[in-house]
Amino acid sequence: MRQTLITPQDAASLLTLAQIKRQCRIDDDLTEDDALLQLYLCAAVEACQHELGRPILPQVWERTFEDPALRLVLHYDVLGVERVTAITRTAEIDLPPEDWLLRRGNQLIGCQGWPHGTLDVVVKYRCGSWPDAASVPDQIKSWLLLRIATAYANREALAEGKLVELPRDFVAGLLDPWRVYR
């Protein structure tokens, strides 16, 4: 399976730079670390999605399944399928919605099987757990702020020869209600 992120989520919309600076105890007029804080925000969002097992905000993906006989599983929280294409040796066949269905919200199934000679199935779809940043629960935003602040406070730790681990109990526990267990 190959996958490509077509339209990434807008990670910067989850938290404002002012919120991040307040959490890190940085004066608003100090701007020399703004790019670093944005980098930490993107890293924290990726870590959060990994912990949750699902994307936070809407994004568009394209997945190519090389063996359509296997289960075609998409990300959790599929919001909609934009296109399903069967690839044969001689053609690319865009399948109408009545030729496939989405089971359990993330498993794509060919209703009558896939067209004869299908080698690959390409699926372009939209997924995300919450429709916009305002809908994301405060516990998730708190987790992001804590991860960013800890990364910022310990950005020199490795250079000094020690590695500081982020606390698991409280911080990671903030994500538990939205975590997808597989």
C-alpha positions as semicolon CSV with decimal commas, in nm:
position;residue;x (nm);y (nm);z (nm)
1;M;0,000;0,000;0,000
2;R;0,123;0,345;-0,091
3;Q;-0,027;0,659;0,052
4;T;0,013;1,027;-0,022
5;L;-0,108;1,320;0,180
6;I;-0,273;1,547;-0,076
7;T;-0,404;1,827;0,147
8;P;-0,255;1,845;0,496
9;Q;-0,451;1,969;0,791
10;D;-0,399;2,323;0,913
11;A;-0,204;2,243;1,231
12;A;-0,138;2,612;1,296
13;S;-0,512;2,672;1,341
14;L;-0,525;2,449;1,652
15;L;-0,339;2,695;1,873
16;T;-0,241;3,057;1,833
17;L;0,115;3,171;1,879
18;A;-0,011;3,386;2,169
19;Q;-0,150;3,074;2,346
20;I;0,178;2,890;2,295
21;K;0,384;3,185;2,421
22;R;0,160;3,219;2,727
23;Q;0,210;2,847;2,806
24;C;0,587;2,881;2,759
25;R;0,596;3,206;2,960
26;I;0,738;3,407;2,669
27;D;0,652;3,776;2,633
28;D;0,442;3,849;2,324
29;D;0,689;4,109;2,198
30;L;0,975;3,854;2,185
31;T;0,971;3,699;1,837
32;E;1,308;3,529;1,790
33;D;1,165;3,184;1,884
34;D;0,838;3,212;1,689
35;A;0,955;2,980;1,408
36;L;1,078;2,725;1,664
37;L;0,743;2,735;1,845
38;Q;0,559;2,674;1,515
39;L;0,791;2,379;1,450
40;Y;0,712;2,241;1,797
41;L;0,339;2,284;1,727
42;C;0,364;2,077;1,408
43;A;0,568;1,810;1,589
44;A;0,321;1,802;1,879
45;V;0,025;1,763;1,640
46;E;0,199;1,471;1,465
47;A;0,277;1,309;1,803
48;C;-0,083;1,361;1,914
49;Q;-0,222;1,199;1,600
50;H;0,015;0,907;1,648
51;E;-0,098;0,866;2,009
52;L;-0,466;0,893;1,913
53;G;-0,437;0,666;1,609
54;R;-0,644;0,913;1,407
55;P;-0,612;1,251;1,234
56;I;-0,725;1,557;1,428
57;L;-0,842;1,799;1,157
58;P;-0,967;1,725;0,804
59;Q;-0,706;1,624;0,548
60;V;-0,715;1,460;0,206
61;W;-0,528;1,136;0,136
62;E;-0,478;0,911;-0,162
63;R;-0,407;0,544;-0,096
64;T;-0,309;0,286;-0,355
65;F;-0,380;-0,076;-0,267
66;E;-0,165;-0,314;-0,472
67;D;-0,373;-0,620;-0,387
68;P;-0,746;-0,544;-0,395
69;A;-0,820;-0,897;-0,272
70;L;-0,701;-0,786;0,072
71;R;-0,898;-0,559;0,304
72;L;-0,883;-0,199;0,186
73;V;-0,858;-0,007;0,513
74;L;-0,849;0,372;0,519
75;H;-0,774;0,608;0,809
76;Y;-1,026;0,625;1,092
77;D;-1,281;0,905;1,082
78;V;-1,339;0,906;0,705
79;L;-1,553;1,209;0,622
80;G;-1,606;1,119;0,259
81;V;-1,463;0,934;-0,040
82;E;-1,390;1,159;-0,336
83;R;-1,283;0,896;-0,590
84;V;-1,229;0,523;-0,626
85;T;-1,029;0,411;-0,931
86;A;-0,960;0,053;-1,041
87;I;-0,634;0,018;-1,234
88;T;-0,605;-0,264;-1,489
89;R;-0,328;-0,335;-1,740
90;T;-0,510;-0,131;-2,004
91;A;-0,730;0,124;-1,826
92;E;-0,806;0,338;-1,522
93;I;-1,172;0,296;-1,434
94;D;-1,337;0,553;-1,205
95;L;-1,601;0,363;-1,013
96;P;-1,937;0,525;-0,932
97;P;-2,047;0,525;-0,565
98;E;-2,296;0,242;-0,625
99;D;-2,005;0,007;-0,713
100;W;-1,842;0,028;-0,368
101;L;-1,933;0,089;-0,006
102;L;-1,761;0,206;0,307
103;R;-1,808;-0,042;0,591
104;R;-1,741;0,045;0,957
105;G;-1,641;0,394;0,847
106;N;-1,302;0,299;0,704
107;Q;-1,314;-0,032;0,508
108;L;-1,373;0,000;0,134
109;I;-1,550;-0,292;-0,034
110;G;-1,633;-0,349;-0,401
111;C;-2,006;-0,433;-0,407
112;Q;-1,976;-0,676;-0,699
113;G;-1,604;-0,725;-0,657
114;W;-1,356;-0,512;-0,848
115;P;-1,360;-0,492;-1,230
116;H;-1,198;-0,790;-1,407
117;G;-0,821;-0,759;-1,420
118;T;-0,792;-0,501;-1,142
119;L;-0,430;-0,474;-1,031
120;D;-0,457;-0,170;-0,802
121;V;-0,733;0,028;-0,638
122;V;-0,666;0,399;-0,579
123;V;-0,883;0,579;-0,324
124;K;-0,888;0,953;-0,267
125;Y;-1,067;1,043;0,055
126;R;-1,108;1,302;0,329
127;C;-1,065;1,216;0,697
128;G;-1,047;1,396;1,029
129;S;-1,181;1,356;1,380
130;W;-1,312;1,711;1,421
131;P;-1,437;1,946;1,147
132;D;-1,239;2,250;1,263
133;A;-1,005;2,373;1,535
134;A;-1,290;2,515;1,744
135;S;-1,440;2,165;1,776
136;V;-1,121;2,002;1,906
137;P;-1,162;1,920;2,278
138;D;-0,975;2,137;2,528
139;Q;-0,795;1,830;2,669
140;I;-0,627;1,774;2,332
141;K;-0,528;2,140;2,307
142;S;-0,392;2,119;2,663
143;W;-0,188;1,814;2,568
144;L;-0,044;2,002;2,270
145;L;0,043;2,304;2,485
146;L;0,214;2,085;2,747
147;R;0,415;1,900;2,481
148;I;0,523;2,226;2,318
149;A;0,615;2,391;2,649
150;T;0,813;2,086;2,762
151;A;0,999;2,069;2,430
152;Y;1,073;2,441;2,451
153;A;1,189;2,425;2,814
154;N;1,414;2,126;2,743
155;R;1,543;2,225;2,398
156;E;1,898;2,238;2,533
157;A;1,878;1,917;2,736
158;L;2,042;1,693;2,477
159;A;2,332;1,932;2,427
160;E;2,403;1,914;2,801
161;G;2,422;1,534;2,783
162;K;2,090;1,451;2,945
163;L;1,760;1,360;2,788
164;V;1,442;1,466;2,964
165;E;1,142;1,240;2,909
166;L;0,797;1,395;2,893
167;P;0,572;1,289;3,182
168;R;0,324;1,018;3,074
169;D;0,064;1,000;3,348
170;F;-0,128;1,324;3,332
171;V;-0,024;1,459;2,991
172;A;-0,085;1,142;2,786
173;G;-0,397;1,067;2,986
174;L;-0,558;1,379;2,839
175;L;-0,586;1,195;2,506
176;D;-0,736;0,871;2,638
177;P;-1,106;0,949;2,566
178;W;-1,032;1,000;2,195
179;R;-0,769;0,727;2,144
180;V;-0,844;0,455;1,885
181;Y;-0,725;0,114;2,005
182;R;-0,647;-0,142;1,735
